[in-house]
Amino acid sequence: MKKSEFERLVEKYRQGLLSGKEKELMDAWFEAMGQDEAYPLRTDAERDRLKQRVMTGVRGSRTSTPVRVWRIAASILLIAAASFAVWQYTAHQGYRPVLQELTASSAEGFVHKVLLDDGSLVWLKNNSSLTYPEKFTGEDRRVVLRGEALFEVAKDASHPFIIQCGELTTTVLGTSFNIKSNEKDIEVVVLTGKVSLTAQNDQQGIVVLPSEKAVYRKEMKQLAKVEAQPEESVASVSGTEYNMNFSQTRMVEAIRRIEQKFNVAISLTDPGMNNCIITANLTDQSLKKTLDVITLTLRAHYEVNGRIVTLTGTGCSE
């Protein structure tokens, strides 16, 4: 980096004329002064004195700026300039940081619950695995399933939820259904809502409604729809906390089940709310929808802070 370029940046910094990103880089440079192994500054006071000498040198003659400062500037600001160039390029290209991809799995005979970033719930069964991003971005929500799982997909009409299971692609907006894949076929049993299914050799696909089942025969590469048997729906939710149908249930019990299902802790400002009675079917509802119904019943309101939910109200007495 030439001295004139450095002086120009420092002078603009002194006058407060730098853009937001340029100022961040210069702030980082001044903070980094003295961290260079060849020119260590051991205290903040030493770093401040050097900063003043830089500013004074720029405002005065060029020769007054210490050689040591130029050498530090050449190394650190070169990195800063490169970082700024990368930032400008990625900002104009619509760059998104790469998010971590996670994988959850279940052991034989056990059901493992996975709570996704959008509020969707996945119940993994019998040596199954789910690969998913730590945070959903973009126009859709995509995951990969191997094995069997019950899905409770949070409703989001503008971001379809897409599950890739072998050669079968399942697309939904918000619904509940079970996918089971083995060596011979893939079965999809729909509990609520509707599901769109396509295969590699069948892009037109089919739409499956509640009480219906779709079967994809792997060897024949054939996708067909059949009527689901009642016992299949029962088996789909076995071992999960899917059923949230409350009938004349004390609120303390309903809250316990909600906490267990959504991995939250619910705090009541009035313990008397525990004795309220609720009758409502909250099956296949998101945490938000569930809390909306609960607070309507209690004539209360709620606040969510991370995994802590606070219910504030006066209970259910007239």
C-alpha positions as CSV (number, residue, x, y, z in Angstrom):
1,M,0.0,0.0,0.0
2,K,1.3,3.4,-1.0
3,K,1.7,6.1,1.7
4,S,-0.6,8.5,-0.2
5,E,-3.4,5.9,-0.1
6,F,-2.9,5.3,3.6
7,E,-2.8,9.0,4.3
8,R,-6.0,9.5,2.3
9,L,-7.9,6.9,4.3
10,V,-6.6,8.2,7.7
11,E,-7.5,11.8,6.8
12,K,-11.0,10.8,5.7
13,Y,-11.3,8.7,9.0
14,R,-10.2,11.8,11.0
15,Q,-12.9,14.0,9.2
16,G,-15.6,11.4,9.6
17,L,-16.0,11.0,5.9
18,L,-15.5,7.2,5.5
19,S,-18.4,4.9,4.6
20,G,-19.7,2.6,7.2
21,K,-17.7,-0.4,6.0
22,E,-14.6,1.6,5.5
23,K,-14.8,3.0,9.0
24,E,-15.3,-0.5,10.4
25,L,-12.1,-1.6,8.7
26,M,-10.1,1.4,9.9
27,D,-11.4,0.9,13.4
28,A,-10.3,-2.7,13.2
29,W,-6.8,-1.5,11.9
30,F,-6.3,0.8,14.8
31,E,-7.5,-1.9,17.2
32,A,-5.0,-4.3,15.6
33,M,-2.0,-2.0,15.9
34,G,0.5,-3.5,18.1
35,Q,-0.8,-7.1,17.7
36,D,1.7,-7.6,14.9
37,E,4.3,-10.0,16.3
38,A,7.2,-7.9,14.8
39,Y,5.9,-4.6,16.4
40,P,4.1,-5.5,19.6
41,L,2.4,-2.8,21.7
42,R,1.7,-4.2,25.1
43,T,-0.8,-1.6,26.5
44,D,-3.8,0.4,25.3
45,A,-2.0,3.6,26.1
46,E,0.8,2.7,23.8
47,R,-1.7,1.9,21.1
48,D,-3.5,5.3,21.6
49,R,-0.2,7.2,21.4
50,L,0.7,5.5,18.2
51,K,-2.8,6.3,16.8
52,Q,-2.3,10.0,17.7
53,R,1.1,9.9,16.0
54,V,-0.5,8.5,12.8
55,M,-3.2,11.2,12.8
56,T,-0.7,14.0,13.5
57,G,1.6,12.7,10.9
58,V,-1.1,12.7,8.2
59,R,-2.2,16.2,9.1
60,G,1.4,17.5,9.1
61,S,4.2,16.3,6.8
62,R,4.4,12.9,5.4
63,T,7.9,12.5,6.7
64,S,6.7,12.8,10.3
65,T,4.9,9.5,10.1
66,P,7.1,6.9,11.6
67,V,8.6,4.2,9.3
68,R,7.3,1.6,11.9
69,V,3.7,2.9,11.3
70,W,4.1,2.5,7.5
71,R,5.2,-1.1,7.8
72,I,2.3,-2.0,10.1
73,A,-0.1,-0.2,7.8
74,A,1.3,-2.0,4.7
75,S,0.6,-5.4,6.3
76,I,-2.7,-4.8,8.1
77,L,-4.4,-2.4,5.7
78,L,-3.6,-4.7,2.8
79,I,-5.6,-7.4,4.6
80,A,-8.3,-4.8,5.3
81,A,-8.5,-3.8,1.7
82,A,-8.8,-7.4,0.6
83,S,-11.6,-8.0,3.1
84,F,-13.4,-4.9,1.9
85,A,-13.2,-6.0,-1.7
86,V,-14.6,-9.4,-0.8
87,W,-17.4,-7.8,1.2
88,Q,-18.3,-5.5,-1.8
89,Y,-18.3,-8.5,-4.2
90,T,-20.4,-10.8,-2.0
91,A,-22.8,-8.0,-1.1
92,H,-23.5,-7.3,-4.8
93,Q,-23.8,-11.0,-5.6
94,G,-26.5,-11.6,-3.0
95,Y,-24.1,-13.8,-1.0
96,R,-25.4,-15.8,1.9
97,P,-23.1,-17.3,4.5
98,V,-22.9,-21.1,4.4
99,L,-24.9,-22.5,7.3
100,Q,-24.1,-25.6,9.1
101,E,-25.8,-28.8,8.0
102,L,-27.0,-31.0,10.8
103,T,-27.9,-34.7,11.0
104,A,-30.1,-36.3,13.6
105,S,-30.7,-40.1,14.0
106,S,-32.8,-42.5,16.0
107,A,-31.8,-45.9,17.5
108,E,-33.7,-49.1,16.9
109,G,-37.0,-49.2,18.8
110,F,-36.7,-45.5,19.8
111,V,-38.3,-42.3,18.6
112,H,-36.1,-39.2,18.4
113,K,-37.8,-35.8,18.3
114,V,-36.2,-33.1,16.1
115,L,-37.3,-29.5,16.5
116,L,-36.4,-27.5,13.3
117,D,-35.6,-23.8,13.0
118,D,-39.1,-23.0,11.5
119,G,-41.0,-24.7,14.4
120,S,-41.6,-27.9,12.5
121,L,-41.4,-31.2,14.4
122,V,-39.9,-34.4,13.1
123,W,-40.3,-37.7,15.0
124,L,-37.5,-40.1,13.7
125,K,-38.2,-43.8,14.1
126,N,-36.2,-47.1,14.0
127,N,-32.6,-46.4,12.8
128,S,-33.6,-43.4,10.7
129,S,-31.8,-40.1,10.1
130,L,-32.7,-36.6,9.0
131,T,-30.3,-34.1,7.4
132,Y,-31.3,-30.4,7.7
133,P,-29.8,-26.9,7.9
134,E,-29.4,-25.2,11.3
135,K,-31.5,-22.3,9.8
136,F,-33.8,-22.3,6.8
137,T,-33.0,-19.7,4.2
138,G,-34.1,-19.1,0.7
139,E,-37.4,-19.8,-1.0
140,D,-38.0,-23.2,0.5
141,R,-37.3,-25.5,3.4
142,R,-35.4,-28.6,2.4
143,V,-34.4,-31.7,4.4
144,V,-33.3,-35.3,3.6
145,L,-34.8,-38.3,5.3
146,R,-33.5,-41.9,5.4
147,G,-35.8,-44.4,7.0
148,E,-39.1,-43.4,8.7
149,A,-40.4,-40.2,10.4
150,L,-43.6,-38.5,11.3
151,F,-43.6,-34.8,10.2
152,E,-45.6,-31.9,11.7
153,V,-44.7,-29.1,9.3
154,A,-45.2,-25.5,10.5
155,K,-47.4,-23.7,8.0
156,D,-45.6,-21.2,5.8
157,A,-47.3,-20.7,2.4
158,S,-44.4,-18.7,1.0
159,H,-41.8,-21.3,1.8
160,P,-42.7,-24.9,0.8
161,F,-41.3,-27.7,2.9
162,I,-39.5,-30.3,0.8
163,I,-38.4,-33.7,1.9
164,Q,-36.1,-35.8,-0.2
165,C,-36.4,-39.5,0.6
166,G,-34.5,-41.6,-1.9
167,E,-36.1,-41.1,-5.3
168,L,-39.3,-39.6,-3.8
169,T,-39.8,-35.9,-3.2
170,T,-42.5,-34.7,-0.8
171,T,-43.7,-31.1,-0.9
172,V,-46.0,-29.5,1.6
173,L,-46.9,-26.0,3.0
174,G,-48.0,-27.1,6.4
175,T,-49.5,-30.5,7.4
176,S,-48.7,-33.8,9.2
177,F,-47.8,-37.1,7.6
178,N,-45.7,-40.1,8.0
179,I,-43.0,-41.3,5.5
180,K,-41.6,-44.8,5.7
181,S,-38.9,-46.1,3.4
182,N,-37.5,-49.6,3.2
183,E,-35.6,-51.7,0.6
184,K,-38.7,-52.3,-1.5
185,D,-40.9,-49.1,-1.3
186,I,-41.6,-45.8,0.3
187,E,-45.0,-45.2,1.9
188,V,-46.6,-41.8,2.8
189,V,-49.6,-41.7,5.1
190,V,-51.3,-38.3,5.3
191,L,-52.9,-37.3,8.6
192,T,-53.8,-33.7,8.0
193,G,-53.6,-31.2,5.1
194,K,-52.4,-32.4,1.7
195,V,-49.1,-33.6,0.3
196,S,-47.7,-33.4,-3.2
197,L,-45.5,-36.3,-4.3
198,T,-43.2,-36.6,-7.3
199,A,-40.5,-39.2,-8.3
200,Q,-37.5,-39.0,-10.5
201,N,-39.4,-40.6,-13.4
202,D,-42.8,-39.0,-12.5
203,Q,-42.5,-35.3,-12.3
204,Q,-46.3,-34.8,-12.6
205,G,-46.8,-36.8,-9.4
206,I,-49.9,-37.1,-7.3
207,V,-51.6,-35.2,-4.4
208,V,-52.4,-37.2,-1.3
209,L,-55.2,-36.1,1.2
210,P,-56.0,-37.2,4.7
211,S,-56.8,-40.9,5.2
212,E,-55.0,-41.6,1.9
213,K,-51.6,-43.3,1.4
214,A,-49.1,-43.2,-1.5
215,V,-46.8,-46.0,-2.3
216,Y,-43.7,-45.7,-4.4
217,R,-42.4,-49.1,-5.7
218,K,-38.6,-48.7,-6.0
219,E,-38.0,-51.7,-8.4
220,M,-40.8,-50.7,-10.8
221,K,-40.3,-47.0,-10.2
222,Q,-44.1,-46.6,-9.9
223,L,-46.0,-44.1,-7.7
224,A,-49.6,-44.9,-6.8
225,K,-52.3,-43.8,-4.3
226,V,-54.3,-46.1,-2.2
227,E,-56.7,-45.8,0.8
228,A,-55.0,-45.8,4.2
229,Q,-56.2,-48.2,6.9
230,P,-57.1,-46.7,10.3
231,E,-54.5,-48.8,12.0
232,E,-51.8,-47.2,9.8
233,S,-52.7,-43.7,11.0
234,V,-52.5,-45.0,14.6
235,A,-49.1,-46.6,14.0
236,S,-47.8,-43.4,12.4
237,V,-48.2,-41.4,15.7
238,S,-47.2,-44.2,18.0
239,G,-44.4,-43.3,20.4
240,T,-44.8,-39.5,19.6
241,E,-46.4,-36.6,21.4
242,Y,-48.5,-35.8,18.3
243,N,-51.9,-36.2,20.0
244,M,-52.7,-32.9,21.8
245,N,-56.4,-33.3,22.1
246,F,-57.5,-32.0,25.5
247,S,-61.0,-32.7,26.9
248,Q,-61.8,-31.2,30.2
249,T,-58.1,-31.2,31.0
250,R,-56.6,-29.2,33.9
251,M,-54.3,-26.6,32.6
252,V,-51.4,-27.9,34.7
253,E,-51.5,-31.2,32.7
254,A,-51.9,-29.4,29.4
255,I,-48.9,-27.2,30.1
256,R,-46.8,-30.2,31.0
257,R,-47.6,-31.8,27.7
258,I,-46.9,-28.6,25.7
259,E,-43.6,-28.2,27.5
260,Q,-42.6,-31.7,26.7
261,K,-43.6,-31.6,23.1
262,F,-42.0,-28.2,22.2
263,N,-39.0,-28.3,24.5
264,V,-40.0,-25.2,26.3
265,A,-40.5,-24.1,30.0
266,I,-43.8,-22.3,30.7
267,S,-43.9,-19.9,33.7
268,L,-47.3,-18.7,35.1
269,T,-47.5,-15.3,36.7
270,D,-50.6,-16.5,38.5
271,P,-50.4,-20.1,39.8
272,G,-54.2,-20.2,39.9
273,M,-54.2,-20.7,36.1
274,N,-53.0,-24.2,36.7
275,N,-56.5,-25.1,37.9
276,C,-58.3,-23.8,34.8
277,I,-60.0,-26.4,32.6
278,I,-59.4,-26.6,28.8
279,T,-61.2,-28.4,26.0
280,A,-59.4,-28.0,22.7
281,N,-57.8,-30.1,20.0
282,L,-54.3,-28.7,19.5
283,T,-53.0,-31.6,17.5
284,D,-50.8,-30.6,14.6
285,Q,-50.6,-27.0,15.8
286,S,-47.4,-25.0,16.1
287,L,-46.2,-23.7,19.4
288,K,-47.5,-20.2,18.5
289,K,-50.9,-21.5,17.5
290,T,-51.0,-23.6,20.7
291,L,-50.1,-20.6,22.9
292,D,-52.7,-18.4,21.1
293,V,-55.5,-20.9,22.0
294,I,-54.2,-21.3,25.6
295,T,-54.0,-17.6,26.3
296,L,-57.5,-17.1,24.8
297,T,-58.8,-19.7,27.2
298,L,-57.0,-18.1,30.1
299,R,-57.7,-14.5,29.0
300,A,-54.0,-13.9,29.2
301,H,-51.1,-13.1,27.0
302,Y,-47.7,-14.7,26.5
303,E,-44.1,-13.7,25.9
304,V,-41.4,-16.0,24.4
305,N,-37.8,-15.5,25.3
306,G,-35.7,-18.3,23.8
307,R,-37.1,-21.5,25.2
308,I,-38.9,-19.7,28.1
309,V,-42.6,-18.9,27.8
310,T,-44.2,-16.6,30.3
311,L,-48.0,-16.6,30.6
312,T,-49.4,-13.4,32.3
313,G,-53.1,-13.3,33.3
314,T,-55.6,-13.5,36.0
315,G,-56.7,-17.1,35.5
316,C,-60.1,-18.4,34.5
317,S,-62.4,-17.2,37.3
318,E,-65.3,-15.0,36.3
